[in-house]
Each structure stands twice: as structure tokens, then as C-alpha cells.
């Protein structure tokens, strides 16, 4: 069981229980970090100001290595299969652009895939002569496994799977989809941007070839952090499209030698303070007990999914058979942006997901935008009820 009073005390943004505290429901965007995260980042920046960035980084070599160790513990991976980066998008693209593609090859994307992923897929298809095809959704809204099974053949080289969409609460069947893709030898890249930190992720069980994730959302880490996981064989064999003296060693006038593990996908220059903050965030989650946090998030989202449909003119837009901590909805007669602004006036933070972010899914459902509420474990039930009452008053 979680000590919610302690968690709220650890979170400066909700340290008090009164009407002046913002009800924060945007962990799917950029969550509120616990105090240990900001303290870690600020302490390192101050140390850099005292002794310079190089010496400050050298002093924290063990702590920097521990960031990978802690992420590895969270997702059941080996530290050597992890590359740290500045975002999930960077991690996703670093892997995606490194997979060899030729004319006639096929790229499959999820029907609810994120705009950045789709744009990259279209760009590579244009450059290589490959094709991009969306995987249909089934009647529940998640990836249609039977349709995927019928689509795959030996020309499918890469499958982009979205674990949890940005615009709603479903969880896609990643393990089953991965097995289907692997049956024809395709590589699977799982976008875990919205799932890491709010649902259990075991890369061994999922079987994916690569996974990209961010630090700023459900992990509650700093902005400008993320990581890439690669299956061990790929971490030791796939060559990134870009290299520097960290990802490779200049071994002769006309030769270079790649790093022996996933660090070949890293660059030497990075935000040391932010990465230490990411490590602090993951360590905080591990100390709380990840499943405790995951359960608390699911319970809060379920509370909203039960309460919102009871309000007149409110429609919950979540689809799928398994739900995440994202709750999407619309209010008849009030544009989603207006809902967001009117709630902000009452000290309630939500966000809006536009069709341009998940074009295929939102177009199919005839939704130009939805309001997105995403409560983390630090949100209290009185705050959830305050939010529901504010929506009712719209």
C-alpha cells in the first residue's frame, strides 16, 4: 500500500490539501516530479557552477552508471541493452532510422500511432521506396491481431507498435502483436512513451526488439530525458546512422570501432543533471514499489471513467478492452480547448489531444480533439471529485 500523505508531501505541486492547490491531471503530458528529482538536478547544476561540468560529471560516474541499472531493473533488461537519450522521440528515431530498408519493403504502423512516428515512417518510405501501411483496429479499438496476421509477409521489415495511445486509455496487445510480426522475421519497435511508469513493462515477456520511452511523463523525471532499449543481439550488431567518439572509437586513419553495447546509440554530450534526475525518478518509483503505483494510477483513472459518464453532455472517448491511466472525454457544446481553459481558471490542469497527433484513429472516429485527464498516484480522491464537479458545472 502507498502512503499517499508521504507521496503528496514529496511532491511540491500538491503538498497541501486545500482549494488553492492545482488539481494536476496531466501526467500523460509532463508530470509533477517528486522533490528528490528536482533536488538532484539542482544540486548537480550548482556543483557544475563550482567546479565545471567535466569535473562534476566525473564525480558522479557511479551514479550515472546506476541510471541504466535502475531502468534495467524496472523493465527486466540488462543495463548494456540501454541507451540514454534526450527524449522518447529521439530514441524511437535513432532505432527506426538505423534499420536497413529497401524498395519493396513494408513498414507497418499502429492505427493509433503518434504523428512523429508516422511522419518518420513516411519520410523513410519516400527515401527508400518502402511502403507504410496502418494496422487496422478491431471493434474495441485496439490493434486487430487477426488483421495483422493476414497482413504480414516476408516483405514486412519493421512494425511500429504503440503501447498506449496519447489520445485515450486503451492498452494495445503488444506481446501478441510482436509474436505475429516475428513469425515473418520483422523487427518490432514498441513506443512505450505513455506506458512506462504507469503499467508493468517486462521486455523479456513482451519480446520486442526495441523500446523507446520518455522520462517526463509517468516516470516523473525531468524533461529532456528518455531511453532506448534494444534486444541484446541488436545492441551488439545494429549500426546507428549517426556516431561520435562516444558511440564509436576512432581506431585508425580510415577505421572506427563501434561500442560493444547499446551505448553506441548515445552521444558524448548530454545533460548530466537531467540524467541524474531521471535516475532519481526511477529509483523513487522502485522504492515505492512499481505495482503499487501502477494500481493507484489505474484506480484513479477508473474512478473518473465511472464518474464522468454520469454527467449530462459528457462522453468518455476511451476505447479498447484494457485501460490505462489516460481518460479522454468531450463535452457537448463546449470545444475541448475551451474545456481546458475553463478548468484552468479553477486551478485544474488537463490537456487537449488533437486529431493531428493521432490522425488515423481520430479521423476514423470523427473526433477533431478530446480532453485528456491523466491522474498519477499523487492525486487525491477529493481532487478527482473536485475535477468532476468542475466538469459538471460546464
MIKOLLUM-162033 format. One record per residue: y, z, x of N, C-alpha, C in turn; residue in one letter. Coordinates in steps of 0.02 Angstrom, whole numbers, padded with zeros to 5 digits, always signed. Example, Ala and Ser with C-alpha at 12.3 -4.5 7.8 and 13.67 -1.06 7.14 Angstrom:
BEGIN
-00284+00390+00660-00225+00390+00615-00165+00390+00660A-00112+00354+00642-00053+00357+00684+00002+00394+00645S
//
This chain:
BEGIN
-00060+00000+00042+00000+00000+00000+00062+00000+00044X+00113-00035+00022+00176-00039+00059+00221+00019+00039X+00259+00043+00088+00311+00093+00075+00375+00053+00062X+00389+00040-00002+00446-00002-00019+00512+00029+00000X+00517+00094-00004+00579+00127+00017+00592+00115+00091X+00539+00119+00131+00547+00107+00203+00565+00035+00217X+00532-00012+00182+00546-00083+00193+00618-00099+00174X+00642-00070+00120+00711-00082+00100+00760-00050+00149X+00742+00009+00175+00785+00041+00225+00787+00000+00289X+00732-00036+00304+00729-00079+00363+00767-00144+00354X+00788-00158+00293+00820-00222+00277+00892-00210+00258X+00939-00222+00304+01010-00205+00290+01037-00236+00226X+01011-00295+00208+01037-00328+00148+01019-00295+00083X+00972-00247+00084+00953-00213+00022+00938-00139+00034X+00976-00109+00079+00962-00040+00098+00979+00011+00044X+01019-00010-00006+01037+00037-00060+01011+00010-00127X+01002+00055-00173+00982+00036-00241+01040+00048-00288X+01085-00001-00293+01140+00004-00341+01163-00066-00358X+01207-00071-00405+01228-00136-00430+01270-00176-00381X+01292-00144-00327+01333-00180-00278+01290-00220-00229X+01225-00206-00227+01180-00240-00181+01160-00307-00210X+01163-00359-00170+01143-00425-00192+01069-00427-00207X+01051-00455-00263+00980-00468-00277+00962-00532-00241X+00921-00526-00190+00908-00583-00146+00842-00616-00165X+00847-00677-00190+00788-00714-00213+00786-00784-00181X+00796-00785-00115+00795-00850-00080+00757-00845-00014X+00700-00812-00014+00659-00810+00047+00626-00876+00060X+00622-00920+00010+00597-00988+00022+00649-01031+00058X+00711-01006+00061+00764-01041+00098+00772-01011+00167X+00800-00952+00170+00808-00915+00233+00812-00842+00214X+00761-00804+00231+00753-00736+00206+00798-00686+00241X+00798-00625+00217+00834-00570+00249+00789-00540+00303X+00810-00541+00365+00768-00513+00419+00769-00437+00418X+00715-00405+00439+00717-00333+00449+00761-00317+00509X+00785-00256+00511+00833-00235+00563+00806-00246+00633X+00740-00237+00643+00712-00245+00710+00722-00316+00736X+00724-00365+00691+00734-00434+00712+00805-00444+00739X+00854-00424+00700+00924-00433+00722+00939-00390+00782X+00911-00329+00785+00921-00286+00843+00893-00319+00906X+00835-00350+00900+00803-00382+00957+00845-00441+00982X+00869-00482+00936+00909-00540+00954+00975-00518+00987X+01009-00471+00955+01074-00448+00981+01066-00415+01049X+01013-00375+01058+01003-00340+01121+00993-00390+01178X+00957-00444+01164+00946-00493+01217+01010-00532+01233X+01048-00549+01181+01111-00583+01194+01158-00539+01235X+01159-00475+01221+01200-00430+01261+01176-00426+01333X+01110-00426+01341+01083-00425+01409+01101-00489+01446X+01100-00546+01413+01121-00608+01444+01194-00604+01467X+01235-00570+01427+01305-00564+01445+01315-00520+01506X+01265-00478+01520+01271-00432+01577+01243-00461+01642X+01187-00497+01636+01153-00519+01698+01140-00594+01700X+01160-00630+01648+01148-00702+01645+01082-00718+01611X+01079-00779+01584+01021-00798+01545+00956-00802+01583X+00959-00824+01647+00897-00831+01685+00864-00764+01699X+00904-00717+01723+00876-00652+01740+00853-00616+01676X+00893-00621+01623+00874-00588+01561+00808-00616+01534X+00797-00681+01541+00735-00711+01518+00676-00688+01561X+00687-00685+01626+00634-00664+01672+00613-00592+01658X+00660-00550+01640+00643-00480+01624+00598-00474+01563X+00598-00526+01521+00559-00522+01458+00499-00569+01458X+00474-00586+01516+00418-00633+01520+00359-00610+01479X+00340-00547+01485+00282-00522+01447+00296-00523+01372X+00356-00504+01352+00373-00505+01281+00373-00576+01254X+00396-00623+01293+00398-00693+01271+00327-00719+01263X+00282-00701+01307+00212-00722+01301+00180-00690+01239X+00202-00630+01224+00173-00594+01167+00190-00627+01100X+00244-00666+01098+00261-00701+01036+00203-00746+01015X+00176-00783+01062+00118-00826+01046+00058-00785+01026X+00047-00731+01061-00011-00688+01047-00009-00662+00976X+00051-00642+00953+00057-00613+00887+00051-00667+00832X+00081-00726+00844+00072-00780+00797-00002-00799+00793X-00035-00801+00851-00106-00818+00852-00147-00768+00811X-00130-00704+00815-00166-00654+00776-00155-00665+00702X-00096-00687+00683-00080-00697+00612-00119-00755+00582X-00131-00808+00621-00163-00868+00592-00233-00880+00620X-00260-00832+00658-00327-00837+00687-00333-00897+00733X-00289-00899+00782-00290-00953+00831-00289-00924+00901X-00300-00966+00950-00291-00946+01020-00219-00957+01040X-00189-00912+01078-00119-00922+01099-00107-00989+01134X-00157-01014+01169-00149-01077+01206-00143-01137+01160X-00157-01128+01096-00153-01184+01048-00086-01185+01012X-00038-01144+01034+00026-01137+01000+00083-01161+01045X+00129-01199+01015+00190-01220+01048+00249-01194+01006X+00294-01159+01038+00353-01133+01003+00407-01186+01001X+00447-01186+00948+00499-01237+00941+00559-01207+00905X+00607-01251+00887+00667-01227+00853+00664-01236+00778X+00609-01263+00750+00604-01271+00678+00536-01298+00659X+00519-01292+00595+00458-01323+00570+00464-01399+00573X+00523-01425+00557+00532-01498+00559+00520-01525+00629X+00546-01490+00680+00535-01512+00749+00461-01511+00766X+00427-01457+00747+00356-01451+00761+00316-01506+00727X+00332-01517+00663+00296-01568+00625+00306-01637+00658X+00368-01653+00674+00383-01719+00702+00353-01726+00772X+00354-01673+00812+00326-01678+00879+00253-01699+00877X+00215-01672+00830+00145-01692+00824+00140-01761+00792X+00174-01771+00737+00167-01833+00698+00183-01895+00740X+00237-01892+00779+00257-01950+00819+00213-01960+00880X+00171-01911+00896+00128-01918+00955+00060-01947+00938X+00042-01950+00874-00022-01979+00853-00017-02055+00858X-00060-02088+00897-00057-02161+00903-00069-02196+00836X-00028-02245+00821-00035-02285+00760-00027-02359+00777X-00062-02401+00739-00059-02473+00749-00053-02508+00682X-00038-02572+00685-00034-02611+00624-00099-02607+00584X-00092-02596+00519-00151-02590+00476-00175-02519+00466X-00152-02473+00508-00170-02403+00498-00137-02376+00435X-00167-02325+00406-00141-02295+00345-00121-02222+00356X-00063-02203+00330-00039-02135+00330-00039-02111+00257X-00070-02056+00242-00070-02028+00175-00024-01967+00174X+00018-01962+00123+00062-01904+00116+00049-01871+00048X+00065-01808+00043+00056-01771-00019+00106-01796-00072X+00086-01792-00134+00131-01813-00188+00193-01770-00193X+00189-01708-00168+00246-01663-00168+00274-01654-00098X+00261-01703-00054+00282-01696+00016+00358-01691+00021X+00380-01658+00074+00450-01645+00086+00485-01708+00113X+00548-01715+00098+00585-01776+00117+00582-01790+00191X+00590-01739+00233+00589-01752+00305+00523-01783+00327X+00468-01759+00299+00402-01786+00317+00395-01858+00293X+00416-01871+00232+00410-01939+00204+00453-01988+00243X+00514-01967+00261+00559-02012+00299+00528-02029+00367X+00501-01979+00401+00469-01991+00465+00409-02038+00458X+00370-02029+00405+00312-02072+00394+00334-02144+00382X+00386-02153+00342+00411-02220+00329+00439-02253+00392X+00473-02213+00433+00501-02240+00495+00445-02264+00542X+00393-02223+00549+00338-02243+00593+00301-02302+00567X+00293-02305+00500+00259-02363+00471+00298-02426+00485X+00363-02422+00480+00406-02481+00493+00400-02502+00566X+00395-02454+00611+00392-02470+00682+00324-02494+00705X+00270-02472+00672+00203-02487+00697+00165-02537+00654X+00189-02549+00593+00151-02592+00547+00099-02554+00508X+00100-02489+00511+00056-02448+00469+00084-02445+00398X+00047-02416+00353+00069-02408+00284+00071-02334+00265X+00113-02318+00216+00119-02250+00191+00099-02250+00118X+00053-02206+00100+00028-02203+00031+00027-02130+00007X+00054-02117-00052+00052-02049-00078-00016-02033-00109X-00039-01972-00099-00100-01948-00132-00081-01928-00202X-00115-01953-00253-00098-01934-00322-00108-01859-00334X-00073-01834-00383-00083-01765-00406-00130-01765-00466X-00168-01711-00475-00211-01707-00534-00172-01680-00593X-00206-01667-00648-00172-01645-00709-00137-01579-00701X-00157-01538-00652-00125-01473-00641-00063-01479-00596X-00057-01536-00561-00001-01547-00517-00017-01542-00443X-00076-01516-00426-00094-01511-00356-00128-01576-00332X-00142-01580-00267-00174-01638-00239-00239-01653-00277X-00247-01716-00297-00307-01737-00333-00362-01752-00282X-00409-01706-00275-00460-01713-00223-00505-01774-00235X-00520-01788-00297-00563-01846-00311-00526-01911-00296X-00461-01913-00312-00422-01972-00295-00417-01980-00220X-00409-01925-00184-00407-01928-00111-00473-01954-00084X-00528-01930-00111-00594-01952-00088-00602-02028-00097X-00575-02053-00152-00580-02126-00164-00533-02166-00120X-00479-02135-00095-00429-02170-00054-00450-02179+00018X-00485-02130+00046-00494-02128+00118-00544-02181+00142X-00529-02209+00198-00575-02254+00234-00558-02249+00308X-00592-02289+00348-00584-02283+00421-00515-02303+00445X-00474-02334+00402-00406-02353+00422-00357-02295+00414X-00377-02242+00379-00333-02184+00372-00334-02145+00437X-00278-02142+00471-00274-02109+00536-00242-02040+00532X-00199-02030+00483-00162-01967+00479-00148-01949+00407X-00161-01886+00390-00148-01861+00322-00099-01803+00328X-00042-01811+00295+00008-01758+00292-00003-01716+00230X-00024-01655+00239-00036-01610+00182+00020-01559+00178X+00045-01548+00118+00094-01496+00106+00059-01437+00075X+00061-01380+00108+00025-01321+00084+00057-01293+00020X+00122-01280+00024+00161-01255-00034+00225-01297-00038X+00237-01331-00094+00297-01372-00100+00360-01329-00100X+00415-01360-00082+00479-01325-00081+00508-01315-00151X+00483-01354-00200+00515-01355-00266+00474-01320-00321X+00424-01280-00301+00385-01247-00354+00328-01207-00325X+00293-01172-00371+00248-01120-00348+00176-01137-00337X+00157-01201-00333+00085-01215-00325+00063-01208-00252X-00002-01197-00243-00033-01196-00177-00086-01251-00176X-00078-01298-00132-00125-01354-00129-00191-01334-00096X-00246-01365-00117-00312-01350-00088-00320-01382-00019X-00290-01351+00031-00286-01381+00098-00354-01388+00131X-00396-01338+00124-00461-01340+00158-00504-01397+00131X-00506-01404+00065-00546-01456+00034-00519-01526+00052X-00453-01533+00050-00423-01598+00068-00436-01615+00141X-00434-01564+00184-00447-01576+00255-00518-01601+00266X-00566-01572+00231-00635-01593+00238-00644-01666+00218X-00609-01686+00165-00613-01756+00143-00583-01802+00196X-00525-01784+00223-00493-01825+00274-00537-01831+00336X-00567-01776+00355-00609-01776+00415-00673-01818+00406X-00693-01829+00344-00754-01868+00332-00746-01940+00356X-00684-01963+00364-00673-02031+00390-00638-02029+00458X-00635-01970+00488-00606-01965+00555-00530-01960+00558X-00498-01950+00501-00424-01944+00501-00403-01876+00526X-00343-01874+00556-00313-01811+00577-00273-01782+00519X-00271-01716+00515-00235-01682+00461-00180-01638+00491X-00119-01650+00468-00061-01610+00487-00039-01571+00426X-00043-01505+00430-00026-01462+00374+00044-01434+00382X+00088-01448+00334+00154-01420+00332+00149-01352+00298X+00154-01299+00339+00148-01230+00315+00216-01196+00312X+00268-01236+00308+00337-01209+00309+00347-01157+00255X+00321-01170+00194+00331-01124+00138+00272-01077+00127X+00220-01082+00167+00163-01038+00156+00156-00984+00208X+00176-00998+00271+00169-00948+00323+00212-00887+00306X+00180-00829+00307+00216-00767+00292+00210-00744+00220X+00185-00787+00175+00178-00765+00106+00107-00773+00078X+00065-00814+00111-00006-00817+00093-00047-00817+00157X-00110-00798+00151-00153-00794+00209-00167-00864+00237X-00160-00872+00302-00174-00935+00336-00222-00922+00393X-00280-00953+00391-00330-00949+00443-00345-01021+00464X-00319-01042+00522-00326-01112+00541-00398-01132+00553X-00440-01084+00573-00511-01098+00582-00544-01114+00516X-00528-01074+00466-00556-01086+00399-00529-01150+00368X-00464-01162+00376-00434-01222+00347-00459-01285+00382X-00471-01280+00447-00498-01336+00484-00448-01390+00502X-00383-01377+00492-00332-01429+00504-00327-01443+00579X-00302-01503+00594-00293-01523+00664-00227-01497+00692X-00178-01490+00649-00112-01465+00671-00079-01432+00611X-00034-01386+00627+00003-01349+00575+00073-01335+00601X+00122-01348+00558+00192-01334+00576+00219-01279+00532X+00262-01237+00560+00288-01180+00523+00356-01160+00549X+00394-01126+00506+00460-01102+00523+00461-01026+00528X+00512-01000+00561+00519-00927+00565+00566-00898+00513X+00612-00938+00486+00668-00910+00448+00651-00893+00375X+00595-00917+00350+00580-00908+00279+00540-00844+00268X+00478-00851+00248+00439-00792+00228+00421-00747+00287X+00423-00773+00349+00411-00731+00407+00470-00685+00421X+00529-00702+00395+00590-00661+00402+00615-00659+00474X+00604-00714+00510+00629-00719+00578+00697-00753+00580X+00724-00765+00639+00790-00797+00646+00786-00871+00629X+00843-00898+00609+00849-00971+00604+00840-01001+00674X+00821-01065+00676+00812-01097+00740+00748-01078+00775X+00697-01057+00737+00632-01041+00766+00577-01074+00724X+00523-01090+00757+00465-01119+00724+00409-01125+00774X+00352-01151+00750+00296-01161+00797+00250-01216+00772X+00212-01242+00819+00161-01293+00806+00094-01267+00830X+00044-01271+00786-00025-01257+00806-00061-01323+00813X-00101-01330+00866-00144-01389+00875-00215-01366+00887X-00262-01399+00855-00333-01387+00870-00342-01393+00946X-00384-01349+00974-00388-01343+01047-00397-01410+01081X-00441-01453+01056-00454-01517+01088-00390-01560+01091X-00350-01556+01038-00287-01594+01037-00235-01562+01082X-00234-01496+01084-00187-01461+01127-00198-01479+01200X-00259-01500+01216-00277-01515+01286-00280-01590+01299X-00270-01632+01248-00278-01704+01259-00220-01747+01232X-00189-01727+01177-00137-01768+01147-00073-01766+01189X-00045-01824+01204+00016-01827+01245+00078-01831+01200X+00125-01785+01207+00186-01788+01168+00226-01851+01184X+00268-01871+01138+00311-01929+01150+00369-01912+01197X+00384-01848+01204+00439-01827+01248+00414-01771+01293X+00435-01773+01355+00414-01722+01403+00472-01701+01446X+00468-01640+01472+00514-01619+01525+00473-01580+01577X+00507-01545+01622+00472-01511+01676+00435-01448+01653X+00440-01431+01589+00401-01376+01561+00335-01403+01533X+00339-01458+01496+00280-01488+01466+00236-01526+01515X+00264-01541+01573+00226-01577+01624+00253-01559+01693X+00213-01572+01745+00235-01560+01815+00241-01628+01850X+00296-01637+01885+00306-01698+01925+00263-01691+01988X+00207-01726+01990+00158-01715+02042+00161-01766+02098X+00200-01818+02090+00207-01868+02142+00263-01916+02123X+00284-01959+02168+00340-02004+02153+00330-02043+02089X+00268-02062+02073+00255-02101+02013+00201-02069+01968X+00197-02002+01973+00145-01967+01935+00173-01904+01904X+00143-01884+01848+00156-01819+01818+00091-01792+01789X+00088-01726+01782+00028-01694+01756+00048-01651+01696X+00017-01664+01640+00032-01628+01579+00011-01555+01584X+00047-01511+01550+00024-01442+01543-00045-01443+01511X-00085-01394+01526-00155-01395+01505-00167-01372+01434X-00114-01349+01401-00123-01324+01333-00066-01347+01289X-00055-01314+01232-00005-01336+01183+00066-01330+01209X+00077-01295+01264+00145-01289+01290+00172-01356+01314X+00129-01407+01319+00153-01475+01335+00200-01500+01280X+00198-01469+01221+00242-01488+01166+00307-01446+01165X+00317-01406+01216+00379-01367+01221+00426-01397+01273X+00490-01380+01265+00540-01397+01316+00561-01333+01352X+00584-01342+01413+00602-01284+01454+00660-01245+01422X+00712-01281+01399+00771-01247+01372+00758-01227+01299X+00774-01165+01284+00765-01140+01216+00806-01076+01208X+00810-01054+01145+00847-00993+01129+00800-00933+01138X+00805-00901+01195+00760-00846+01211+00769-00788+01161X+00830-00772+01144+00843-00717+01097+00810-00730+01030X+00817-00792+01006+00787-00809+00941+00711-00804+00943X+00681-00827+00997+00608-00823+01002+00584-00751+01006X+00620-00709+01041+00603-00639+01041+00610-00609+00971X+00660-00632+00935+00669-00610+00865+00612-00632+00821X+00587-00694+00833+00529-00717+00795+00468-00672+00809X+00459-00655+00873+00404-00610+00890+00410-00543+00855X+00471-00518+00851+00483-00454+00816+00466-00460+00742X+00483-00517+00712+00469-00527+00641+00394-00529+00628X+00358-00566+00669+00285-00570+00660+00253-00503+00672X+00276-00467+00723+00250-00401+00737+00262-00353+00679X+00321-00358+00648+00337-00316+00590+00289-00331+00533X+00274-00395+00521+00227-00413+00469+00157-00387+00484X+00136-00395+00546+00069-00370+00565+00064-00295+00557X+00117-00259+00573+00117-00186+00567+00113-00165+00493X+00146-00202+00449+00143-00186+00378+00074-00200+00348X+00039-00247+00379-00024-00271+00350-00010-00334+00310X-00025-00393+00339-00006-00455+00305-00029-00459+00233X-00091-00439+00219-00115-00446+00150-00076-00402+00102X-00054-00344+00126-00011-00301+00084+00053-00338+00064X+00082-00372+00113+00144-00410+00100+00130-00469+00054X+00077-00505+00068+00060-00563+00026+00050-00542-00047X+00014-00486-00057+00002-00461-00125+00067-00442-00159X+00112-00409-00122+00175-00387-00151+00218-00447-00172X+00218-00500-00132+00255-00560-00150+00226-00591-00212X+00160-00598-00214+00127-00628-00272+00140-00589-00336X+00140-00523-00331+00152-00481-00390+00224-00490-00416X+00271-00495-00371+00341-00504-00393+00351-00573-00424X+00321-00624-00395+00326-00691-00425+00292-00693-00493X+00235-00660-00499+00201-00657-00564+00243-00621-00616X+00279-00570-00595+00323-00534-00640+00376-00581-00669X+00405-00623-00627+00455-00670-00650+00424-00725-00694X+00365-00748-00675+00333-00800-00716+00314-00775-00785X+00304-00710-00791+00288-00682-00856+00352-00670-00897X+00407-00652-00863+00468-00633-00898+00511-00693-00918X+00518-00741-00873+00564-00797-00886+00546-00839-00947X+00482-00856-00959+00467-00898-01018+00484-00864-01085X+00493-00799-01085+00510-00764-01147+00584-00772-01166X+00623-00800-01120+00694-00809-01133+00706-00875-01170X+00751-00876-01218+00766-00939-01252+00797-00989-01203X+00776-01052-01210+00804-01108-01172+00785-01107-01098X+00740-01062-01078+00718-01060-01007+00647-01088-01003X+00637-01134-00956+00571-01164-00945+00550-01154-00872X+00494-01121-00861+00467-01115-00794+00433-01181-00776X+00450-01208-00718+00427-01275-00699+00370-01274-00649X+00342-01216-00635+00287-01212-00587+00224-01245-00615X+00189-01281-00572+00127-01314-00591+00073-01292-00543X+00012-01320-00551-00043-01302-00507-00086-01247-00537X-00141-01232-00504-00187-01180-00527-00181-01116-00487X-00158-01121-00425-00144-01061-00384-00069-01061-00371X-00038-01002-00376+00035-00999-00370+00057-00959-00310X+00114-00980-00283+00144-00947-00225+00201-00902-00249X+00241-00879-00201+00297-00836-00217+00359-00873-00240X+00356-00939-00246+00413-00978-00270+00407-00986-00346X+00461-00970-00381+00464-00978-00453+00521-01026-00469X+00504-01083-00498+00555-01133-00515+00564-01136-00590X+00627-01147-00612+00641-01148-00683+00704-01188-00697X+00714-01204-00760+00776-01235-00783+00799-01198-00846X+00863-01205-00860+00893-01176-00920+00923-01233-00961X+00900-01242-01021+00926-01296-01063+01001-01289-01072X+01037-01344-01059+01109-01345-01070+01150-01319-01012X+01117-01296-00959+01154-01270-00900+01124-01304-00838X+01165-01342-00802+01141-01376-00742+01118-01325-00690X+01064-01341-00653+01040-01294-00602+01093-01269-00554X+01139-01313-00532+01192-01289-00487+01237-01239-00521X+01250-01249-00585+01291-01202-00623+01255-01135-00631X+01189-01138-00641+01149-01076-00645+01156-01038-00580X+01149-01073-00525+01154-01039-00460+01222-01007-00450X+01275-01043-00467+01343-01016-00457+01357-00958-00503X+01335-00962-00565+01349-00908-00612+01309-00845-00594X+01249-00854-00568+01211-00796-00544+01243-00767-00481X+01269-00810-00438+01301-00786-00377+01361-00742-00393X+01396-00759-00447+01454-00719-00468+01433-00648-00487X+01369-00639-00504+01344-00573-00522+01303-00541-00465X+01310-00569-00405+01276-00539-00348+01202-00555-00346X+01182-00613-00370+01111-00633-00370+01105-00699-00333X+01063-00700-00282+01056-00760-00240+00992-00797-00257X+01000-00857-00284+00945-00905-00292+00969-00970-00260X+00927-01021-00262+00948-01085-00237+00925-01140-00284X+00943-01202-00267+00925-01259-00309+00886-01308-00266X+00831-01333-00294+00792-01385-00261+00804-01450-00297X+00831-01500-00260+00849-01564-00290+00793-01614-00283X+00795-01665-00326+00743-01716-00325+00739-01751-00258X+00794-01756-00222+00793-01791-00157+00749-01756-00106X+00734-01693-00116+00691-01656-00069+00617-01671-00079X+00597-01681-00142+00527-01696-00159+00528-01754-00209X+00548-01811-00185+00566-01867-00229+00509-01889-00274X+00449-01896-00247+00393-01922-00287+00376-01874-00344X+00369-01812-00327+00349-01762-00378+00402-01753-00431X+00465-01745-00410+00518-01732-00458+00531-01793-00502X+00525-01853-00474+00534-01914-00514+00479-01919-00566X+00417-01906-00544+00361-01909-00591+00370-01860-00649X+00400-01804-00635+00408-01753-00687+00476-01758-00723X+00517-01806-00704+00581-01815-00737+00629-01758-00727X+00627-01728-00667+00670-01670-00653+00720-01687-00598X+00784-01690-00613+00834-01703-00560+00843-01643-00514X+00830-01583-00539+00838-01522-00498+00806-01463-00535X+00788-01412-00498+00764-01349-00527+00797-01291-00491X+00803-01235-00525+00825-01173-00493+00763-01141-00461X+00771-01115-00401+00715-01086-00365+00729-01013-00349X+00686-00969-00374+00689-00897-00358+00627-00880-00317X+00638-00846-00260+00582-00831-00215+00587-00760-00189X+00559-00712-00226+00565-00641-00206+00516-00621-00151X+00541-00587-00100+00499-00560-00048+00479-00488-00067X+00440-00457-00024+00415-00390-00040+00470-00337-00042X+00528-00351-00012+00581-00301-00011+00621-00299-00076X+00610-00347-00121+00647-00349-00184+00615-00298-00232X+00656-00256-00263+00630-00205-00308+00621-00234-00379X+00580-00201-00418+00570-00223-00487+00633-00215-00530X+00673-00162-00520+00737-00161-00556+00782-00220-00539X+00779-00244-00477+00818-00303-00458+00791-00365-00493X+00725-00371-00497+00696-00427-00533+00718-00427-00606X+00718-00369-00637+00739-00364-00707+00813-00378-00715X+00852-00358-00665+00924-00374-00666+00934-00449-00665X+00895-00484-00626+00897-00557-00623+00878-00588-00690X+00823-00565-00719+00801-00592-00783+00854-00582-00837X+00884-00523-00837+00937-00510-00886+00997-00556-00876X+01013-00570-00813+01069-00615-00799+01054-00686-00822X+00991-00708-00813+00972-00774-00837+00975-00776-00913X+00953-00723-00945+00955-00719-01019+01027-00725-01044X+01074-00696-01006+01144-00697-01028+01177-00765-01020X+01144-00810-00984+01174-00877-00976+01176-00915-01042X
//
